[in-house]
Amino acid sequence: MKPAVRKVRVAIAGCGKIARTRHAPEYKANPQAEIIGFYDYNREHAEELAEIYGGKVYDSYEELLADETVEAVSICSPNFLHSTHAIQAMRAGKDVLCEKPMAADVAEAQKMIDVQKETGRILMLGHNQRFVRTHIRAKELLEAGAIGDILSLRTNFKHNGPEAWSIESSNKTWFFSKSKAGFGVLGDLGSHKLDLVRYLMGDEIESIFAMVTTLDKRDAEGNLIDLDDNAFCTFKMRNGLPGTMSVSWTNYGVEDNSTVIYGTKGTMKIFASELDDIVVDLNDGTSARHHVSPMSTNTNQLSSGIIDAFIRSIVNGTEPPVTGLDGRNTLACLEAATKSSDLGRWVQVDLG
Ligand SMILES: NC(=O)c1ccc[n+]([C@@H]2O[C@H](COP(=O)([O-])OP(=O)(O)OC[C@H]3O[C@@H](n4cnc5c(N)ncnc54)[C@H](O)[C@@H]3O)[C@@H](O)[C@H]2O)c1
């Protein structure tokens, strides 16, 4: 007789777009996961997901946490709730997968880490760019010396903004509210790319000089939002390597999610060509082209791998591949960029 498959019993808090496009379908597709229920302060959002995936609808977050059958919680609520929801869940004995950005500020993120240590629960962050197979392949190629020694890099993430993406689907979205989102595009797209840079380079970003600005996005009243819709950052890694990151919610053309890495023997272009996922142009005039996996876009969501990694960590009792410290140090970069833009000078990243 085959041994029974261990199924991790999961609940989802916040039943908007990311819960629908990623968390719920990826738990459903994972043979080692079982969805137990949903909570959203807009009950209809939770009911819609329960209708599709089965499971309970909780009347409150406290009711979800009191459910002893729930072992793990995916936190897909707006940013301002991440730390409270994550801390409550870990204290209730649940493992946590928390969406990005980790928290409203580094102090809150540190508290999450402290509670993780105190409770021994798993705390994983939803930085999914490091799970994209093309990025994994790029890291392998870099480590094998495909472009020699790395000299510098630039990374972009630019699309047309979150107002069409969010389940609210209007300029009233919480993504445009400072008290609910904390950061604008810097937190939304910048947190992805800063984590990717840390992953690809295997190093921390040490200091940042940035212009964080608002060019075009307007709230429901027609006023420019009081959050950034563009951020232009120059940074230095701990090993001295320089790079730039540009993120935007006002690219009304084709989404740009590219990274280019410059080395002593050549240049690696990732998601920078329409035809190839990775192009390595060498100084001798030859090129190598790699077809690995496409990049998810807002309109073409692909399986992220993040849910499978979370479940694997729980089943095997291993440290998750994106830790609280990863989330915290990425958040520290967001804070440093914001401060740099305000002060007009380089700012050290408050690394943990
Ligand atoms: N990893 C990624 O690639 C990625 C992509 C998009 C969004 N996100 C993150 O996921 C989180 C959710 O974003 P989204 O795109 O799903 O937003 P969304 O606007 O589509 O959905 C947010 C949901 O949260 C619910 N909500 C609001 N207040 C709540 C509360 N007090 N308690 C419980 N639920 C509440 C809303 O009713 C809505 O259903 C954000 O932190 C965002 O940054 C991550």
The ligand as an ORCA input file, in Angstrom:
! r2SCAN-3c Opt
* xyz 0 1
  N       4.301     38.563     -5.489
  C       3.731     39.236     -6.471
  O       4.130     39.155     -7.638
  C       2.558     40.119     -6.161
  C       1.751     40.608     -7.206
  C       0.659     41.405     -6.875
  C       0.394     41.717     -5.556
  N       1.207     41.256     -4.569
  C       0.960     41.602     -3.157
  O      -0.181     40.872     -2.705
  C      -0.918     41.652     -1.769
  C      -2.366     41.761     -2.261
  O      -2.370     42.383     -3.542
  P      -3.495     42.102     -4.634
  O      -2.883     42.417     -5.930
  O      -4.122     40.784     -4.422
  O      -4.526     43.275     -4.248
  P      -6.081     43.331     -4.535
  O      -6.492     44.753     -4.417
  O      -6.429     42.618     -5.806
  O      -6.725     42.491     -3.327
  C      -6.590     42.861     -1.988
  C      -7.621     42.058     -1.176
  O      -7.419     42.328      0.194
  C      -8.713     42.512      0.778
  N      -8.594     43.266      2.025
  C      -8.549     44.609      2.198
  N      -8.493     44.906      3.522
  C      -8.512     43.706      4.166
  C      -8.497     43.356      5.535
  N      -8.507     44.292      6.525
  N      -8.488     42.038      5.845
  C      -8.516     41.092      4.886
  N      -8.554     41.372      3.556
  C      -8.539     42.676      3.211
  C      -9.521     43.202     -0.311
  O     -10.935     43.070     -0.078
  C      -9.065     42.428     -1.543
  O      -9.837     41.255     -1.716
  C      -0.185     42.995     -1.684
  O       0.671     43.002     -0.578
  C       0.636     43.064     -2.961
  O       1.808     43.844     -2.845
  C       2.266     40.446     -4.850
*
